């Protein structure tokens, strides 16, 4: 018997493309704009959201039959806040410099529309296993976009990836810089992320006309 049914597999694969939380549902845009100037920060944020959403979905699912309807939002906030505190403390313990770079944006995971939306729309109505898969799928879809945006912004804006120079030395004019290439400073400011996300959305809709909204 297969570990994952077709429906379970779709919970993971759908958010990666045709139901991506950023490019299709237009959720979680703030962090995509704010922290993707560096690929390392993008990757850490993606992993952090995966932990919070995966674990949070499971916790909410396990509690779904005992949470009073009137206070369900408060309970969801308490769960996500607890998980975010864990992420924040781990980052401060093992990646302090990076935790300072992410700073307030880790705390803002609490208000990430993707997380609260999956708690409300899925975890409250499904069992722990399917809720876990839904959390992993949506966080992967979110993380893939962050990593793509972070890759192009850091490469074109700073000439580095994960902080390591890959295009040469811009001061000594080695590598690509010897040909006259210069880093594009525009790529390291937030509006550049919006442009990259827009290009991704355009590519998605070009490949799948069904995603194009009719006016």
QUIHUBEL-V545823 format. One record per backbone hydrogen bond with DSSP energy under -0.5 kcal/mol. NH is the residue of the N-H (numbers start at 1). CO is the residue of the C=O. Records with the same first field share a line. If there is no record, write none. Layout:
NH: CO, CO
//
This chain:
9: 5
10: 6
11: 7
12: 8, 9
13: 9
14: 10
16: 13
17: 13, 14
19: 14
20: 17
24: 20
25: 20
27: 21
32: 28
33: 29
34: 30
35: 31
38: 35
42: 38
43: 39
44: 40
45: 41
46: 42
47: 43
48: 44
49: 45
50: 46
51: 47
52: 48
53: 49
54: 50
55: 51
56: 52
57: 53
58: 54
59: 55
60: 56
61: 57
62: 58
63: 59
64: 60, 61
66: 63
67: 63
68: 66
71: 68
72: 69
75: 71
76: 72
77: 73
78: 74
79: 75
80: 76
81: 77
82: 78
83: 79
84: 80
85: 81
86: 82
87: 83
88: 84
89: 85
90: 86
91: 87
92: 88
93: 89
94: 90
95: 91
99: 95
100: 96
101: 97
102: 98
103: 99
105: 102
106: 103
107: 103
108: 104
109: 106
110: 107
111: 108
112: 109
116: 112
117: 113
118: 114
119: 115
120: 116
121: 117
122: 118
123: 118
124: 119
125: 122
126: 122, 123
131: 127
132: 128
133: 129
134: 130
135: 131
136: 132
137: 133
138: 134
139: 135
140: 136
141: 137
142: 138
143: 139
144: 140
145: 141
146: 142
147: 143
148: 144
149: 145
150: 146
151: 147
152: 148
153: 149
154: 150
155: 151
156: 152
157: 153
158: 154
159: 154, 155
160: 154
161: 164
164: 161
166: 159
167: 159
170: 168
173: 169
174: 169
176: 167
177: 167, 174
178: 175
179: 176
180: 177
181: 176
184: 156
185: 183
187: 184
188: 185
189: 186
192: 189
193: 189, 190
194: 190
195: 191
196: 192
197: 193
198: 194
199: 195
200: 196
201: 197
202: 198
203: 199
204: 200
205: 201
206: 202
207: 203
208: 204
211: 208
212: 209
//
